[in-house]
Amino acid sequence: MRAGVDIGGTKVAVCLASPSDGAGPPPLLVRMSEPTVKSGQPGALAIQVLSMLDAACARQGLTRDKLAAVGVAACGPFVRQAGLIELANPNICGGLAGAPRGLGNDWTRVPLEAPLAHALGQHRVRIANDAVAALHAERCWGALHGQQDCAYVTWSTGVGVGLCVDGRVLGGKNGNAGHAGHSFVGDIPGEPPLCGCGNRGDVESLVAGNALPWRLGQSAAELLEAAHKGDATAKTQVHVLCTLMGRLLYNMVAMLDLRRISLGGSVFLHHEELLLPLLRMELSRYFPVLTEGVELVSAGLGEDVGDYAALALLD
């Protein structure tokens, strides 16, 4: 029995599965989720993960010491303390941008690998950035199967990217390759909005699900539903969002010569019918020598990509 843990800025999900038979993703035997803990001491997140693993195992009549391996797909960025991964995620750590973001804690780092390895055994735990892990899953079982030059992009609470060039998944010195959500794609009128990382005017601060209530006074769901129903102001705002996200996609294609990009995350997947044509149109506006033939597709694993991302780390 294997366990997958998906740590996001909004929720933590845990699943149990048997190994894949190679023909497709492993069937999920147990799945449960809770809002991500953001109060108390920074160690509270690891305690939450272990408690959820215990609860998931109990549903199968197991204890966590019987798990063969645990894959953890976690929102980053990562930092290393004595070589072990800690999280410095702006949607969990309120101390990065401070009180204006209103997370209610002063955390700047959250220990993850050390407490999980202590409880589960270092050899049984594998941790990777959630978008990189989702890239692995999409290449194993989803819309990027067989692709050598590709990317996975999540448009959700935050914006994350996993990158693969010449068949090699990019990692970086701290496992942070693909944090394109904290890059810059252009300005909008007025004071640049504050990102949870402390940047002003980066991609996450402009288009991420957690940024829209601060910036536009509406949740992503409210804005996109209004646009879908024909509200002219909402449609204009959504076009601006897709222009900004489209620039990010183009920059990735221009730098890495990608062939296919798989898109996931709650903001995108819940409104794919509206967003995908706009993103395709935006990408096609740019230098055709680089963009012609590049495919933007929906995540083949759909809303289950987070669960399979963590499990793909164990294949």
C-alpha positions as CSV (number, residue, x, y, z in Angstrom):
1,M,0.0,0.0,0.0
2,R,1.3,3.4,-0.9
3,A,0.1,6.9,0.2
4,G,0.0,10.2,-1.6
5,V,-0.1,13.5,0.1
6,D,-1.0,16.7,-1.8
7,I,-0.3,19.9,0.2
8,G,-1.7,23.0,-1.2
9,G,-2.4,26.5,0.0
10,T,-6.1,25.8,0.5
11,K,-6.3,22.1,1.4
12,V,-4.3,19.0,2.2
13,A,-5.4,15.7,0.6
14,V,-4.3,12.2,1.4
15,C,-4.9,9.1,-0.6
16,L,-4.0,5.4,-0.5
17,A,-3.5,3.2,-3.5
18,S,-1.9,0.0,-4.6
19,P,1.0,0.2,-7.1
20,S,0.1,1.0,-10.7
21,D,-0.1,-2.0,-13.1
22,G,1.5,0.1,-15.8
23,A,-1.6,0.4,-17.9
24,G,-3.0,3.4,-16.1
25,P,-3.1,5.3,-12.8
26,P,-3.6,3.2,-9.7
27,P,-7.1,3.1,-8.4
28,L,-7.6,5.2,-5.3
29,L,-8.7,3.1,-2.3
30,V,-9.1,6.0,0.2
31,R,-9.2,9.7,-0.3
32,M,-9.7,12.5,2.3
33,S,-9.0,16.2,2.5
34,E,-8.9,19.0,5.1
35,P,-8.3,22.7,4.9
36,T,-4.6,23.4,5.2
37,V,-3.7,24.3,8.8
38,K,-2.3,27.8,9.1
39,S,-2.3,28.5,12.9
40,G,-0.3,27.5,15.9
41,Q,3.4,26.5,15.5
42,P,4.9,25.9,12.0
43,G,5.2,22.2,12.8
44,A,1.4,22.0,12.8
45,L,1.3,21.2,9.1
46,A,3.4,18.1,9.5
47,I,1.3,17.0,12.4
48,Q,-1.8,17.4,10.3
49,V,-0.3,15.3,7.5
50,L,0.6,12.5,9.9
51,S,-2.8,12.6,11.5
52,M,-4.5,12.3,8.1
53,L,-2.3,9.4,7.1
54,D,-3.3,7.7,10.4
55,A,-7.0,8.3,9.6
56,A,-6.6,7.1,6.0
57,C,-4.8,3.9,7.1
58,A,-7.4,3.2,9.7
59,R,-10.1,3.1,7.0
60,Q,-8.1,0.2,5.4
61,G,-7.5,-1.5,8.7
62,L,-3.8,-0.5,8.7
63,T,-1.3,1.5,10.7
64,R,1.1,3.9,8.9
65,D,4.1,1.7,9.6
66,K,2.6,-0.8,7.0
67,L,2.9,1.8,4.2
68,A,5.5,0.8,1.6
69,A,6.1,4.5,0.6
70,V,4.7,8.0,0.9
71,G,4.9,10.5,-1.9
72,V,4.4,14.2,-1.0
73,A,3.5,16.8,-3.6
74,A,3.8,20.1,-1.8
75,C,3.4,23.7,-2.9
76,G,6.7,25.5,-2.8
77,P,9.0,27.3,-2.8
78,F,11.3,24.9,-0.9
79,V,14.2,25.9,1.3
80,R,16.7,23.4,2.9
81,Q,17.6,23.2,6.5
82,A,20.5,20.8,7.1
83,G,19.7,19.4,3.6
84,L,16.0,18.7,4.4
85,I,13.1,20.4,2.7
86,E,11.1,23.1,4.4
87,L,8.2,25.0,2.8
88,A,8.3,28.8,2.3
89,N,4.9,29.0,0.5
90,P,3.3,32.5,0.4
91,N,-0.2,31.0,0.8
92,I,0.7,29.2,4.0
93,C,3.5,31.3,5.5
94,G,2.0,34.7,6.6
95,G,5.4,36.0,7.7
96,L,6.6,36.3,4.1
97,A,4.5,39.3,3.1
98,G,3.3,40.2,6.6
99,A,-0.1,41.4,7.9
100,P,-1.5,42.9,4.7
101,R,-2.0,39.3,3.3
102,G,-4.0,38.4,6.4
103,L,-3.0,34.7,6.9
104,G,-2.9,35.1,10.7
105,N,0.5,33.6,11.3
106,D,4.1,34.8,11.3
107,W,5.6,31.7,9.7
108,T,8.4,32.1,7.1
109,R,9.3,28.4,6.9
110,V,7.4,25.2,7.7
111,P,9.4,22.1,8.5
112,L,8.2,19.1,6.4
113,E,10.8,16.5,5.4
114,A,12.5,16.3,8.9
115,P,9.3,15.5,10.9
116,L,7.9,13.2,8.2
117,A,11.1,11.3,7.8
118,H,11.4,11.0,11.6
119,A,7.9,9.5,11.8
120,L,7.8,7.4,8.6
121,G,11.5,6.7,7.9
122,Q,13.7,8.6,5.5
123,H,13.7,5.8,2.9
124,R,9.9,5.8,2.7
125,V,9.3,9.5,2.0
126,R,9.7,11.3,-1.3
127,I,8.9,15.0,-1.6
128,A,8.6,17.2,-4.7
129,N,7.1,20.4,-5.8
130,D,3.4,19.8,-6.5
131,A,3.5,21.1,-10.1
132,V,6.6,19.0,-10.8
133,A,4.9,16.0,-9.3
134,A,1.8,16.7,-11.4
135,L,4.1,16.9,-14.5
136,H,5.3,13.4,-13.6
137,A,1.7,12.1,-13.3
138,E,0.6,13.7,-16.6
139,R,3.6,12.2,-18.4
140,C,2.9,8.8,-16.8
141,W,-0.9,8.6,-17.2
142,G,-2.3,11.9,-18.6
143,A,-2.2,14.4,-21.4
144,L,1.7,14.6,-21.5
145,H,2.2,10.9,-22.0
146,G,5.1,10.3,-24.4
147,Q,6.1,14.0,-24.5
148,Q,9.7,15.0,-24.2
149,D,9.4,18.8,-24.3
150,C,6.4,19.8,-22.2
151,A,5.1,21.5,-19.1
152,Y,2.3,21.3,-16.6
153,V,0.8,24.5,-15.3
154,T,-1.6,24.8,-12.4
155,W,-3.9,27.9,-12.2
156,S,-5.4,27.5,-8.8
157,T,-4.9,29.2,-5.4
158,G,-1.4,30.0,-6.8
159,V,0.3,29.5,-10.1
160,G,2.8,26.7,-10.4
161,V,4.7,25.0,-13.3
162,G,6.6,21.8,-13.9
163,L,9.0,21.7,-16.8
164,C,10.5,18.9,-19.0
165,V,13.0,19.5,-21.7
166,D,14.6,16.8,-23.8
167,G,12.9,14.2,-21.6
168,R,14.5,15.6,-18.4
169,V,12.3,17.0,-15.7
170,L,13.9,20.2,-14.4
171,G,14.6,20.5,-10.6
172,G,17.0,23.3,-9.7
173,K,19.3,23.8,-6.7
174,N,16.4,23.6,-4.2
175,G,13.8,21.9,-6.3
176,N,12.2,25.2,-7.2
177,A,12.5,25.1,-11.0
178,G,9.1,26.2,-12.4
179,H,8.2,28.9,-9.9
180,A,7.0,31.0,-12.8
181,G,4.1,32.3,-10.8
182,H,6.6,34.6,-9.1
183,S,7.9,36.0,-12.4
184,F,6.7,39.2,-14.1
185,V,4.7,39.6,-17.3
186,G,3.7,43.2,-17.3
187,D,2.0,46.0,-15.4
188,I,-1.6,46.9,-14.8
189,P,-2.9,50.4,-13.9
190,G,-2.5,51.6,-10.4
191,E,-0.3,50.3,-7.6
192,P,1.0,46.8,-8.2
193,P,-0.8,44.3,-6.0
194,L,1.0,42.5,-3.2
195,C,1.8,38.8,-3.6
196,G,2.0,36.6,-0.5
197,C,5.8,36.1,-1.3
198,G,6.4,39.9,-0.9
199,N,6.6,40.7,-4.6
200,R,4.4,43.4,-6.1
201,G,2.9,42.8,-9.5
202,D,4.1,39.2,-10.2
203,V,1.9,36.7,-12.0
204,E,0.4,35.2,-8.8
205,S,-0.5,38.7,-7.5
206,L,-2.4,39.4,-10.8
207,V,-4.2,36.2,-11.7
208,A,-4.1,33.5,-8.9
209,G,-7.3,32.4,-7.2
210,N,-6.2,33.8,-3.9
211,A,-5.3,37.2,-5.4
212,L,-8.6,38.0,-7.2
213,P,-10.7,38.9,-4.1
214,W,-7.9,41.3,-3.1
215,R,-7.4,42.8,-6.5
216,L,-10.9,42.7,-8.1
217,G,-13.3,42.3,-5.1
218,Q,-14.6,38.9,-6.5
219,S,-13.6,35.3,-6.1
220,A,-12.4,33.5,-9.2
221,A,-15.6,31.6,-9.3
222,E,-17.8,34.7,-9.0
223,L,-15.8,36.5,-11.7
224,L,-15.7,33.6,-14.2
225,E,-19.4,32.8,-13.7
226,A,-20.3,36.4,-14.4
227,A,-18.2,36.4,-17.5
228,H,-19.7,33.1,-18.6
229,K,-23.2,34.7,-18.3
230,G,-22.2,37.6,-20.5
231,D,-21.4,40.3,-18.0
232,A,-19.3,42.8,-20.0
233,T,-17.1,44.0,-17.2
234,A,-16.3,40.5,-16.0
235,K,-15.6,39.4,-19.6
236,T,-13.1,42.3,-20.0
237,Q,-11.4,41.3,-16.7
238,V,-11.2,37.7,-17.7
239,H,-9.6,38.7,-21.0
240,V,-7.0,40.7,-19.1
241,L,-6.3,37.6,-16.9
242,C,-5.8,35.4,-19.9
243,T,-3.6,38.0,-21.6
244,L,-1.3,37.9,-18.5
245,M,-1.4,34.1,-18.2
246,G,-0.9,33.9,-22.0
247,R,2.3,35.9,-21.7
248,L,3.6,33.5,-19.1
249,L,2.9,30.6,-21.3
250,Y,4.6,32.3,-24.3
251,N,7.7,33.0,-22.2
252,M,7.9,29.3,-21.2
253,V,7.6,28.3,-24.9
254,A,10.1,30.8,-26.1
255,M,12.7,29.9,-23.4
256,L,12.3,26.1,-23.5
257,D,10.9,25.3,-27.0
258,L,8.0,23.3,-25.6
259,R,5.6,21.2,-27.7
260,R,2.7,20.7,-25.3
261,I,1.5,22.3,-22.1
262,S,-1.1,20.6,-19.8
263,L,-3.2,23.0,-17.7
264,G,-4.8,22.1,-14.4
265,G,-5.8,23.7,-11.1
266,S,-9.2,24.6,-9.8
267,V,-9.5,28.0,-11.4
268,F,-8.7,26.6,-14.9
269,L,-10.5,23.2,-14.7
270,H,-13.8,24.6,-13.3
271,H,-13.9,27.1,-16.2
272,E,-12.0,25.4,-19.0
273,E,-14.6,26.0,-21.6
274,L,-14.2,29.8,-21.1
275,L,-10.4,30.0,-20.4
276,L,-8.8,27.5,-22.8
277,P,-9.9,29.2,-26.1
278,L,-8.7,32.6,-24.7
279,L,-5.3,31.2,-23.7
280,R,-4.9,29.5,-27.1
281,M,-5.7,32.7,-28.9
282,E,-3.3,34.7,-26.7
283,L,-0.4,32.2,-27.3
284,S,-1.0,32.2,-31.1
285,R,-0.5,36.0,-31.2
286,Y,3.2,35.7,-30.6
287,F,6.2,34.8,-32.8
288,P,4.9,31.9,-34.9
289,V,8.3,30.4,-35.5
290,L,8.2,29.5,-31.8
291,T,4.5,29.0,-31.1
292,E,3.2,27.3,-34.3
293,G,2.1,23.8,-33.4
294,V,2.4,24.2,-29.6
295,E,-0.5,22.5,-27.9
296,L,-2.4,23.8,-24.9
297,V,-4.5,21.0,-23.4
298,S,-6.5,20.3,-20.3
299,A,-4.9,18.0,-17.7
300,G,-5.7,14.5,-18.7
301,L,-6.0,13.5,-15.0
302,G,-8.5,16.3,-14.4
303,E,-9.2,17.2,-10.8
304,D,-7.5,14.0,-9.6
305,V,-4.1,15.2,-10.8
306,G,-3.1,16.2,-7.3
307,D,-3.6,12.8,-5.9
308,Y,-1.9,11.1,-8.8
309,A,1.0,13.6,-8.6
310,A,2.0,12.4,-5.2
311,L,1.7,8.7,-6.2
312,A,3.7,9.3,-9.4
313,L,6.7,10.2,-7.3
314,L,6.8,6.6,-6.2
315,D,6.7,5.0,-9.7
